[in-house]
């Protein structure tokens, strides 16, 4: 389980660093940029798949539906909703709504142990505080709720796929399938502008987003999810704003406030409380109907 803890914590911290490098690609067409990000990531993952000798696995109809749902909701719709919610109401609202994901995963994995549920609630409180107690409008809230659904699907729909496909193939197949969908959305939303060649700074930003935030983080998360179960793994989603806070401080973009530090402390405390739940509960979560 130790490897799962390290992997899940590292994955969510890396996702949180996205905020620190987003300034490098702010001027690039948004949906075109997402298509570029997943295109580069899928190429890297497919090359790794080939290098490791991992053969193509013929999926059952149920697995195909899970993969399609994971790609559509967990990657494409999630990104659309985050972008549109941020545009409508700023980043705080969607960050606050996504801060409730640990609680949702704890409940979705079956009947959670009391300590796991208590830990998830503390993580939610800490993530909400660190994000800034979001405020906004109804369109922003609706988009944020869509992002919330996508984030839950990103984990829950992967669970039936991981035993046969493994973390690398789940990551490779889902990112590859997301590219044409994001390209169509980009063409509809941005037109030919989405094909603009990136500047050197933008290219560096996309390289980081594709390799670190997508390839490495996806692999770490999907490697850790079966080991911890959705409830325990979900606790580490609260580390995303912590990663953003640390990255902002290191890059000198934004120094953490007292509320940021208090929120980060609550997240860590909640994770520690949640991890004390019995290991048998985590095993139950992975095999439960709710986790399938």
C-alpha positions in Angstrom: 0.0 0.0 0.0 3.0 2.3 0.6 3.7 2.4 -3.2 0.0 3.3 -3.8 0.2 6.2 -1.3 3.3 7.6 -2.8 2.0 7.2 -6.3 -1.4 8.8 -5.6 0.1 11.7 -3.7 2.7 12.3 -6.4 0.1 12.1 -9.2 -2.2 14.7 -7.6 0.7 17.0 -6.7 1.8 17.0 -10.3 -1.7 17.7 -11.5 -1.6 20.7 -9.1 1.5 22.1 -10.8 -0.6 22.7 -13.9 -1.6 26.1 -12.4 2.0 27.2 -12.2 2.8 26.6 -15.9 -0.6 27.5 -17.4 0.7 31.1 -17.9 3.0 29.8 -20.6 0.1 28.6 -22.8 -2.5 31.2 -21.9 -2.2 32.9 -25.3 -2.8 29.7 -27.2 -6.3 28.6 -28.4 -7.7 26.8 -25.4 -9.3 23.7 -27.0 -6.6 23.5 -29.6 -4.1 23.4 -26.8 -5.9 20.6 -25.1 -5.9 18.6 -28.3 -2.1 19.2 -28.7 -1.5 18.2 -25.1 -3.3 14.9 -25.4 -1.9 14.2 -28.9 1.7 14.5 -27.6 0.8 12.5 -24.5 -0.9 9.7 -26.4 2.1 9.4 -28.8 4.5 9.0 -25.8 2.2 6.5 -24.1 1.7 4.4 -27.3 5.5 4.4 -27.8 6.0 3.2 -24.3 3.3 0.6 -24.8 5.1 -0.7 -27.8 8.6 -0.6 -26.2 7.3 -2.7 -23.2 5.8 -5.2 -25.6 2.3 -4.7 -24.3 -0.1 -6.1 -26.9 -3.4 -4.7 -27.9 -6.2 -6.1 -25.8 -9.5 -6.9 -27.4 -12.1 -5.3 -25.1 -15.4 -6.7 -24.1 -18.5 -4.5 -24.8 -18.6 -3.5 -21.2 -15.0 -2.5 -21.2 -15.5 -0.5 -24.4 -18.3 1.4 -22.8 -16.1 2.1 -19.8 -13.3 3.3 -21.9 -15.6 5.5 -24.0 -17.2 6.9 -20.9 -13.8 7.5 -19.3 -12.6 9.4 -22.4 -15.8 11.3 -23.0 -16.6 12.3 -19.4 -13.2 12.0 -17.6 -11.1 13.8 -20.2 -13.1 15.7 -22.8 -16.2 16.9 -20.9 -14.1 17.5 -17.8 -11.8 19.8 -19.7 -14.6 21.6 -21.5 -16.4 22.2 -18.2 -13.3 23.4 -16.3 -12.5 25.8 -19.2 -16.1 27.2 -19.4 -16.6 27.4 -15.6 -13.4 29.3 -15.3 -14.4 31.6 -18.1 -17.8 32.2 -16.5 -16.9 32.6 -12.9 -13.2 32.4 -12.4 -11.1 29.4 -11.1 -12.1 29.5 -7.4 -15.7 28.2 -8.0 -14.7 25.2 -10.0 -11.7 24.5 -7.7 -14.1 24.5 -4.7 -16.6 22.1 -6.4 -13.8 19.8 -7.4 -12.5 19.9 -3.8 -15.5 17.7 -2.9 -14.3 14.8 -5.1 -12.6 13.0 -2.2 -15.9 12.7 -0.4 -17.7 11.6 -3.6 -15.1 8.8 -4.2 -15.3 7.7 -0.6 -19.1 7.3 -1.0 -18.9 5.8 -4.5 -16.6 3.0 -3.5 -19.2 1.4 -1.3 -20.0 1.9 2.4 -16.9 3.8 3.6 -15.3 3.2 7.0 -16.1 6.0 9.5 -12.5 7.2 9.6 -12.3 7.2 5.8 -15.4 9.3 5.6 -14.2 11.6 8.3 -10.9 12.0 6.6 -12.6 12.8 3.3 -14.6 15.5 4.9 -11.5 17.1 6.4 -9.8 16.9 3.0 -12.8 18.6 1.4 -12.7 21.4 4.0 -9.0 21.9 3.5 -9.2 21.8 -0.3 -12.1 24.3 -0.2 -10.2 26.6 2.1 -7.0 26.4 0.0 -9.0 27.0 -3.2 -10.6 30.2 -1.9 -14.2 29.4 -1.0 -15.3 29.9 -4.6 -18.1 32.3 -5.6 -19.6 32.9 -9.0 -22.8 32.6 -11.0 -25.2 29.9 -12.0 -23.6 29.1 -15.4 -20.2 28.8 -13.7 -21.7 26.5 -11.0 -23.4 24.3 -13.6 -20.1 23.9 -15.6 -18.3 23.2 -12.3 -20.8 20.4 -11.5 -20.1 19.0 -15.0 -16.4 19.0 -14.2 -17.1 17.3 -10.9 -18.9 14.4 -12.7 -16.0 14.1 -15.1 -13.5 13.9 -12.4 -15.4 11.1 -10.6 -15.7 9.3 -13.9 -12.0 9.6 -14.5 -11.4 7.3 -11.6 -14.5 5.1 -11.3 -14.7 4.1 -14.9 -11.0 3.1 -15.0 -11.4 0.6 -12.2 -13.0 -2.2 -14.4 -10.3 -1.6 -17.1 -7.1 -1.7 -15.0 -7.0 -5.4 -14.2 -6.7 -6.4 -17.9 -5.3 -3.3 -19.5 -3.0 -1.9 -16.8 -2.2 1.7 -16.1 -0.2 2.4 -19.3 -2.7 1.1 -21.7 -5.7 2.7 -20.0 -3.8 6.0 -20.2 -2.7 5.5 -23.8 -6.1 4.5 -25.1 -8.0 7.2 -23.3 -5.7 10.0 -24.3 -5.6 8.8 -27.9 -9.4 8.7 -28.1 -9.7 12.2 -26.6 -7.6 13.9 -29.4 -10.2 13.7 -32.2 -13.0 14.8 -29.9 -11.1 17.8 -28.6 -10.0 18.6 -32.2 -13.7 18.7 -33.3 -14.6 21.0 -30.3 -11.6 23.2 -31.1 -12.6 23.6 -34.7 -16.2 24.4 -33.8 -15.1 26.9 -31.1 -11.9 28.4 -32.4 -11.8 27.6 -36.1 -8.6 27.5 -38.1 -6.9 29.5 -35.2 -6.4 26.2 -33.3 -3.8 25.2 -35.8 -1.4 28.1 -34.9 2.1 26.9 -34.4 3.1 27.4 -30.7 5.9 29.8 -29.7 9.0 28.4 -27.9 7.5 29.2 -24.5 4.2 27.6 -25.4 6.0 24.5 -26.8 7.8 24.2 -23.4 4.5 24.6 -21.6 2.8 21.9 -23.7 5.8 19.6 -23.3 5.4 19.8 -19.5 1.6 19.4 -19.6 1.9 16.4 -21.9 4.7 14.6 -20.2 4.4 15.4 -16.5 0.8 16.4 -15.9 -0.6 13.8 -18.3 1.7 10.9 -19.0 3.4 10.7 -15.6 0.5 11.7 -13.5 -2.0 9.5 -15.3 0.3 6.5 -14.9 0.9 7.1 -11.2 -2.8 7.6 -10.5 -3.9 4.5 -12.4 -1.2 2.4 -10.9 -2.2 3.5 -7.4 -6.0 3.3 -7.7 -6.3 -0.5 -7.6 -3.9 -0.6 -4.6 -5.8 1.9 -2.5 -9.4 1.6 -3.7 -11.4 4.7 -4.8 -12.1 5.9 -1.2 -8.5 6.0 0.0 -7.1 7.1 -3.4 -9.7 9.9 -3.6 -8.3 11.4 -0.4 -5.2 12.5 -2.4 -7.3 14.6 -4.8 -7.1 17.2 -2.1 -3.4 17.6 -2.8 -4.1 19.3 -6.2 -4.5 22.8 -4.6 -1.5 22.1 -2.4 0.5 21.4 -5.6 -0.7 24.7 -7.0 0.2 26.6 -3.9 3.7 25.1 -3.7 4.4 25.6 -7.4 3.2 29.2 -7.3 5.5 29.9 -4.3 8.5 28.2 -6.0 8.1 30.1 -9.2 7.4 33.3 -7.4 4.0 33.6 -9.1 2.0 33.8 -5.8 3.0 33.5 -2.2 0.6 31.4 0.0 -1.7 33.2 2.4 -2.5 32.0 5.9 -5.7 30.5 4.5 -3.7 28.6 1.9 -1.4 27.1 4.5 -4.3 26.3 6.8 -6.1 24.6 4.0 -3.0 22.6 3.1 -2.6 21.5 6.7 -6.2 20.3 6.8 -5.8 18.3 3.6 -2.7 16.5 5.0 -4.5 15.9 8.3 -7.6 14.5 6.5 -5.4 12.2 4.4 -3.7 10.9 7.6 -7.1 10.3 9.2 -8.5 8.5 6.2 -5.5 6.2 5.8 -6.1 4.8 9.2 -9.3 3.1 8.0 -8.9 -0.7 7.9 -7.1 -2.2 4.9 -10.0 -4.7 4.5 -12.3 -1.8 3.7 -10.1 -0.7 0.8 -10.1 -4.2 -0.6 -13.9 -4.3 -0.3 -14.1 -1.0 -2.2 -12.2 -2.3 -5.2 -14.4 -5.3 -5.6 -17.7 -3.7 -4.7 -20.4 -3.1 -7.3 -20.2 0.6 -6.7 -16.5 0.6 -7.7 -17.2 -1.3 -11.0 
